[in-house]
Amino acid sequence: MEFKISGRHLDITPAIHEYAHKKTERLHRYYDRIQEISVVIDQHDREFEVEVIVDVEHHDPFVAKRANIDLYAGIDVTMDRIERQLHDHKEKHRNRKHPKAN
């Protein structure tokens, strides 16, 4: 898995990089076919916009975006959204293979 983080209108400090990387490491619990994770942080005035793009095998990329005044809270909320998308995708495929019996 490849991890990329980039910043628009701000410099990515080692603390921000470490925090985002730590949060994205747990995404493999929800879906194991992740190829690349990109985190893009954009600063507008006093607000940060966090966008996470997760590229997986045989599917369009999953994207979540959130704006927040607190950068770390924005990363947390965006990760929660991505986790939910990956979990729902995995459940959809799991349930498709074994139809319910009446």
C-alpha positions in Angstrom: 0.0 0.0 0.0 1.2 3.4 -0.9 0.6 6.5 1.3 0.7 10.0 0.0 0.0 13.3 1.8 0.1 16.7 0.3 -0.8 20.2 1.4 -2.2 23.2 -0.5 -1.4 26.6 1.0 0.3 25.0 4.0 3.3 22.9 4.8 2.9 19.4 6.1 4.7 19.1 9.3 6.1 15.7 10.6 3.4 15.7 13.3 0.6 16.1 10.7 2.2 13.4 8.5 2.5 11.0 11.4 -1.1 11.6 12.6 -2.6 11.1 9.1 -0.5 8.0 8.5 -1.4 6.5 11.8 -5.1 7.0 11.1 -4.9 5.6 7.6 -3.1 2.4 8.7 -6.3 1.1 10.3 -8.2 1.2 7.0 -7.0 -2.3 6.2 -9.3 -3.7 8.9 -12.2 -2.6 6.8 -11.0 -3.6 3.4 -7.8 -5.5 2.5 -7.5 -4.7 -1.2 -6.3 -1.1 -0.8 -3.7 0.0 -3.2 -3.1 3.6 -2.5 -4.3 6.2 0.1 -3.9 10.0 -0.7 -4.6 12.7 1.9 -4.9 16.3 0.6 -5.1 19.1 3.1 -6.1 22.5 1.9 -6.1 25.6 4.0 -8.6 28.4 3.4 -8.2 31.4 5.8 -8.6 29.7 9.2 -10.4 26.5 7.9 -8.8 23.3 6.8 -10.3 21.1 4.1 -9.3 17.4 4.3 -9.8 15.1 1.4 -9.0 11.4 1.6 -8.9 9.3 -1.6 -8.6 5.5 -1.3 -7.8 3.5 -4.4 -8.9 -0.1 -4.3 -8.8 -3.0 -6.7 -11.6 -3.4 -9.2 -13.6 -0.3 -8.0 -13.7 3.4 -8.4 -11.7 5.3 -5.7 -13.5 6.1 -2.5 -13.5 9.8 -1.7 -14.4 11.7 1.5 -14.0 15.4 2.1 -14.6 17.5 5.2 -13.9 21.1 6.2 -13.2 22.0 9.8 -11.5 24.7 11.9 -9.4 22.0 13.7 -7.1 20.1 11.3 -6.9 17.0 13.5 -10.7 16.8 14.0 -11.1 17.2 10.2 -8.8 14.2 9.7 -10.8 12.2 12.2 -14.2 12.9 10.7 -12.9 12.2 7.2 -11.4 8.9 8.2 -14.7 7.9 9.8 -16.5 8.6 6.5 -13.9 6.6 4.6 -14.2 3.7 7.1 -17.9 3.7 6.6 -17.7 3.6 2.8 -15.2 0.7 2.9 -17.2 -1.2 5.5 -20.4 -0.8 3.4 -18.6 -1.9 0.2 -17.2 -5.0 1.9 -20.6 -5.9 3.4 -22.3 -5.5 0.0 -19.9 -7.9 -1.6 -20.1 -10.4 1.3 -23.9 -10.5 1.3 -24.1 -10.8 -2.5 -22.4 -14.1 -2.6 -24.7 -15.8 0.0 -28.3 -15.0 -0.7 -30.7 -15.3 2.2 -32.9 -18.4 2.4 -36.6 -18.0 3.1 
